[in-house]
Amino acid sequence: MKWGLYPKMLLAFLAISILPIVLIGTFLYSQTKSALQDEAYSRLEAIRDAKKATITQHIDEKLLNLEGLADNEQVATRFEPLVQRFSSGGLTADRYQQLAKQADPYFNDYIKQFGFYDVFFIDLKGNIVYTAFKEPDLGQNLVTGDLKSSGLGTAYTDALKTKQPTLSDYSYYAPSKEPAAFFAIPYVDPTTKQTIGVLGLQLAGDRINQLMGTTAGLGKTGESYLIGPDQTLRSDFRTSQTSEVGERKINTVPATNVIAGKTGTLETTDADKHEVVTAFTPLTVGQTNWGLITEVHTEEVFAGLTTFLQRLVIALVVLAALVVLAAVLFTRTLVRPIRQLVHSVGAIAQNDLSQPVTASSQDEIGQLSRLFEQMRQSLVGLVGRVDTMSRTIDASLADLVVEAEETGSGTKEMAAAMTGIATNAQTQSGTFDQYTAELQSLAVTIEQTAETSLLVVSSTTQSETLAANGQTDLQDVNQQMDVIQETMQEASIKSHRVQDASQNVLAIISIIEAIASETNLLSLNASIEAARAGEQGKGFVVVAREIQNLAKQSKQAMVQVQETIDSILAETTDLQDAMQRGTEAAQDGVRRVAQASSSFDAIVTQSKGVTSEMTSLSHANRHVLETASHLVQQAEHLQSGVLAAAENNQLASEQSLTFSERMDVVHTLTEEIYTLSRELHEEINRYTIE
């Protein structure tokens, strides 16, 4: 395996430990950024609403000024006379010039006091009969002249049409050589109650710039400005060197939204491509819809966030380093006994029983190590006892093979001698002396045979005893092998319990994943409901997003934990396979011991048969010896009995041949048992116990 348990567990611990740190850092950063963003939004919204109220109040005041001017006595005493003098003599008439000079001081003071640019008297034909500023528009006609489509012409037409005070939007006004906006109201003669013209006021642009140019709460980069329906400026930027009112078009997202009648706050780019936080709202000015936009550079808004982020990163790095150190130490402590156990079990699998299995903990791994140590010690004792018994059996069987071979040879020689005696007795019965000598020789040979038979009986009795002892030892070996097999089965059961516990963990992980999915769905529903709630649901939108992010991250952590559990299941499966192989090896040892026990049973049976035959042969030899002695003493009188003795010798020869054949069988069985004993010894020698 390219990835062992140590790196897997270390990575898992690091992931589980560092992930909450990253989540906490991300949460703190996002919360701080959100707080700064909310504060910036709130501040901008307050500034936006305040400026909107100021501009609205300013326009309302100008409309009130216009209505008040229409009721002013100075206007009442001069409007109709100026119209009449203009219609009768034009601008050059003395009476007109005299009346205009009398009106100029009052109206010049009026426009300075109330912040207007100019005052206009316009008759019902569209003629501009009087202005305080005396620009080229004086004397021109707003119905047929070049100023028909100007802002003043539009205000004049709308005032007569609606019979109400009107305001025309900013547009370029040629006589003033700059954009201008105009107020207009139908003028009714206080005596006749008839409309005799239109009273107009030109709005001074610098006053709007003054109101919009206040920077309280906007910092170093803040801007607040007005735009018209065509998205061109209705007030200048604070940094503008020249007036751009009515000329510069603002193509930004807030400008598009505010002209569409939307109110809101967002992060976007301004007209100069700077990242900004902006608040915008529509503004109704007369019959015209303006837009008011307030914005501050994002860098300035989140200036404090940079310092906070640096400190947060340092704290998180230090905490992560401590977590890494703790994870390394904990993983090393946990994996070290597992590695020691794997090394010791691997040595046992390689037939090396000399390395002890050490247990350095009291947990399940320590318990498993102690169980393996008990199994190793049992195997060491078993192998030692089997080796000792196999050596003893080897030595005994080697002697038994030699004695069986010698006994078989002696028996064959005895059978041949007895056959020769019988033949000589039948062919040379007439030679009594020679017969007597042969009988004496036969007596000696029978006596030796009897002694040899006694030795064989003793040897076979010893072999029977050793075979019985070997059978008893093999039964002990079989019991030890059963203990080993039970130990392996117990270890297998515990590994199955580990697998079952892992499966339970996987089931719990599945439940957590389901909870994460449900949490994700609930957060999505909460976001939708919060979005429906509008401004009141903004806080819940942020909380729902954080819950959704935590649900996703929890699900990812559960995937990583599930991968770690799968790895543990794979390791447990490998351990079960190793235990299965150990169980099979123990079962094979049981079969071999059973075979050896069967062989020893055969040895005991054959040894008992050999002992019985040799005992019978010994008794027969004694009987023959007594008969031969009696024949020697009675040779002169029992010559006729020689033939009978020869027949008896022939029978003894046949019995000796039968015994020789059985000794051959004993010799063959002994050699087979010896071979099996050597194989058992070689099998035992494969294990290293020292």
C-alpha positions, 0 to 999 in steps of 0.5 A, spaced: 500 500 500 502 506 498 498 510 503 499 506 510 495 507 516 499 513 519 498 518 513 491 516 513 490 517 520 494 523 520 490 526 514 484 525 517 485 528 524 488 534 521 482 535 516 477 534 522 482 539 526 484 544 521 477 544 518 473 547 524 479 552 525 478 554 517 471 555 518 471 559 524 476 564 521 472 564 515 466 565 519 469 571 523 472 574 517 465 574 513 462 576 520 466 582 520 466 584 513 458 583 513 458 588 520 463 593 516 458 592 510 452 593 514 455 599 517 457 602 511 450 600 508 447 603 514 451 610 513 450 610 506 443 609 506 442 615 512 447 619 508 442 618 502 436 619 505 438 625 508 441 628 502 434 626 499 430 630 504 435 636 503 434 636 496 427 635 496 426 640 501 430 645 497 426 644 491 420 645 495 422 651 498 424 654 491 417 652 489 414 656 495 419 661 493 416 662 486 409 662 489 411 667 494 414 671 489 407 671 485 404 674 491 409 679 492 407 686 491 413 688 487 411 683 482 404 686 482 406 693 481 411 691 475 409 685 472 403 688 468 406 695 467 412 692 464 408 687 459 404 693 457 411 698 456 414 692 452 408 691 447 408 698 446 415 700 445 419 694 446 426 694 450 428 700 448 422 705 450 424 710 455 418 708 460 420 701 459 427 702 461 425 707 467 420 701 469 426 696 469 431 700 472 426 701 478 425 693 478 432 691 478 435 692 485 429 689 488 429 682 484 437 682 484 437 682 491 431 677 491 435 672 487 441 673 491 438 672 497 434 666 495 439 662 491 436 663 484 440 665 478 435 669 474 427 672 474 423 672 468 417 676 466 413 672 460 407 675 457 402 670 454 405 671 447 411 668 450 415 674 450 420 675 455 419 682 457 423 682 463 430 679 466 434 681 472 440 678 469 439 681 463 442 675 459 441 675 451 434 671 452 431 678 454 426 680 449 426 673 445 420 669 444 419 662 447 413 660 442 416 662 436 424 663 437 430 659 438 428 658 446 422 654 444 425 647 446 429 650 451 428 648 459 425 655 460 420 654 454 418 647 456 417 650 463 413 656 460 408 651 456 407 647 462 405 652 467 400 655 462 397 648 460 397 645 467 395 652 471 400 649 476 407 651 478 412 647 474 419 645 474 423 643 467 429 639 468 436 641 467 438 642 460 443 646 456 441 653 456 444 657 451 444 664 454 447 662 460 452 658 456 451 652 461 445 647 463 440 650 467 433 648 470 427 653 471 421 654 475 415 657 472 408 659 475 402 662 471 401 669 474 394 672 475 393 679 476 390 680 483 385 686 481 382 682 475 384 675 477 386 674 470 392 670 467 396 675 464 403 671 463 408 667 466 413 668 472 419 664 472 425 663 476 432 660 473 435 655 479 442 656 481 446 650 479 451 651 485 446 651 490 445 644 488 452 642 488 453 645 495 447 641 498 450 635 494 457 636 496 457 636 503 462 630 505 460 628 512 460 621 513 463 620 506 470 619 508 476 621 503 473 617 497 465 618 498 461 621 493 454 623 493 451 626 486 444 627 482 443 624 475 437 625 471 432 621 466 438 620 461 443 618 466 447 625 466 449 628 472 445 633 475 450 635 480 458 635 480 462 630 483 466 633 489 473 632 485 470 635 479 474 641 476 469 644 471 462 643 471 459 636 468 452 637 469 447 635 464 454 633 460 457 627 463 453 620 462 453 615 468 453 608 465 453 604 472 449 599 475 446 603 480 445 609 475 441 604 471 437 601 477 435 608 480 432 611 473 428 604 473 425 607 480 429 602 484 432 603 491 437 599 494 445 598 496 450 594 493 457 593 491 459 595 484 464 599 480 463 607 479 464 611 473 471 611 474 472 603 475 473 603 482 470 598 487 465 602 491 459 600 496 453 604 493 446 606 496 441 609 491 434 612 491 429 615 486 428 622 487 421 626 484 423 633 482 416 636 479 414 632 473 421 629 473 424 623 476 432 624 478 436 619 481 440 620 488 447 616 488 451 615 494 458 611 494 464 610 498 470 606 495 470 599 498 478 599 500 476 605 505 470 601 507 474 595 509 480 598 511 480 596 518 478 589 515 485 588 512 488 589 519 483 584 522 485 579 517 492 579 518 491 578 526 486 573 524 491 569 520 497 569 525 492 567 530 489 561 526 496 559 523 499 559 530 493 555 532 493 550 526 501 549 528 499 547 535 493 542 532 498 539 527 503 538 532 498 535 537 495 530 531 502 528 529 503 526 536 497 523 537 497 519 531 504 516 532 502 514 539 496 510 536 499 507 530 506 505 534 502 499 537 499 497 531 505 497 527 509 493 532 503 488 532 503 488 524 511 486 525 510 481 530 504 478 527 508 478 520 514 474 524 509 469 526 506 468 519 514 467 517 514 461 522 519 466 527 516 465 534 522 468 537 519 475 537 515 477 543 508 481 541 509 487 546 502 491 549 504 498 551 496 500 552 490 498 555 485 499 549 483 494 544 489 494 541 493 492 547 488 487 548 489 484 541 497 484 542 496 480 549 492 475 545 497 474 540 502 474 545 499 468 548 498 465 542 505 466 540 507 463 547 502 457 546 505 456 539 512 456 542 511 451 547 507 446 542 513 447 537 518 445 543 514 439 545 513 436 538 520 437 537 522 434 543 517 428 542 519 428 535 527 427 536 525 422 542 521 418 537 526 418 531 532 415 536 527 410 538 525 408 531 532 408 529 534 403 534 527 399 532 529 399 525 536 396 526 533 391 531 528 389 527 532 388 521 537 384 525 532 380 528 529 378 521 536 376 519 537 372 525 530 368 524 532 367 517 538 364 519 535 360 524 530 357 519 535 355 514 539 351 519 533 348 522 531 346 515 538 343 514 537 339 520 531 336 518 534 334 511 540 331 514 536 327 519 531 324 514 537 323 509 542 320 514 538 317 520 543 311 520 548 315 522 547 316 530 553 319 532 553 325 527 545 325 528 547 326 536 552 332 534 547 335 530 542 335 535 547 338 540 548 343 535 541 344 534 540 345 542 545 350 542 542 354 536 535 354 539 538 356 545 541 362 542 534 363 538 530 363 545 535 368 547 534 373 541 527 372 541 527 374 548 531 380 546 526 381 540 520 381 545 523 386 550 525 391 544 518 390 541 515 391 548 519 398 549 517 400 542 510 399 544 511 403 550 514 409 546 509 408 541 503 409 546 507 415 549 508 418 542 500 417 541 499 421 548 504 427 546 500 427 539 494 428 543 497 433 547 499 437 541 492 436 538 489 439 544 494 445 543 492 446 536 485 446 538 487 452 543 490 455 537 484 455 533 479 457 538 484 463 539 484 465 532 476 464 532 476 469 538 480 474 534 476 473 528 470 474 532 473 481 535 475 483 528 468 482 526 465 486 532 470 492 529 467 491 522 460 491 525 462 498 529 465 501 523 458 499 519 454 503 525 459 509 524 457 509 517 450 508 518 450 514 523 454 518 518 449 517 513 444 520 518 448 526 519 449 527 511 441 526 511 441 532 517 446 536 513 441 535 506 435 537 510 439 543 513 441 545 507 434 545 504 431 549 510 437 554 509 434 555 502 427 555 504 429 560 510 433 564 504 427 565 500 422 567 506 427 572 508 428 575 501 420 575 501 421 579 507 425 585 504 429 589 508 426 586 515 429 579 512 436 581 511 439 578 517 436 572 516 439 571 509 446 572 512 444 567 517 441 562 512 447 563 508 451 561 514 447 555 515 447 553 508 455 553 508 456 549 514 451 544 512 455 543 506 462 543 509 459 538 514 457 534 509 464 534 506 467 532 513 462 526 513 465 524 506 472 524 509 470 521 515 466 515 511 473 514 507 477 513 513 472 508 516 472 505 509 480 504 510 479 501 517 474 496 514 479 494 509 485 494 514 480 489 518 478 485 512 486 484 511 487 482 518 481 477 518 484 474 512 491 473 516 487 470 521 483 465 516 490 463 514 492 462 521 486 458 522 487 454 516 494 452 518 492 450 525 487 446 522 492 443 517 496 441 523 491 438 526 490 433 520 497 432 520 497 430 528 491 426 527 495 422 521 501 421 526 496 419 531 493 413 526 500 411 525 502 410 532 496 406 533 498 402 527 505 401 531 502 399 537 497 394 534 503 391 530 508 391 536 503 387 540 502 382 534 510 382 534 510 381 542 505 375 542 508 372 536 515 372 539 512 370 546 509 364 542 516 363 538 520 363 545 516 358 548 516 353 542 524 354 542 524 352 549 520 346 548 524 344 542 531 345 547 528 341 552 526 336 546 533 336 543 536 335 550 532 329 551 533 326 545 541 327 546 540 323 552 536 318 549 539 318 543 541 310 543 534 308 545 530 313 540 533 313 534 526 312 531 524 318 534 529 322 530 525 322 524 519 325 528 524 330 531 526 332 524 519 333 522 518 338 529 524 341 526 521 342 519 515 345 523 519 350 527 523 352 521 516 354 517 514 358 524 521 361 523 519 363 516 513 366 518 516 370 524 521 372 519 516 375 514 512 378 520 519 382 522 519 384 515 512 387 515 514 390 522 521 393 519 517 396 513 512 399 518 518 402 522 521 405 517 515 408 514 513 411 521 521 413 522 520 417 515 513 420 518 517 422 524 523 426 520 517 430 516 514 432 522 521 434 525 523 438 519 516 441 519 517 443 526 524 446 525 521 451 520 519 455 526 524 459 530 523 459 537 529 462 540 
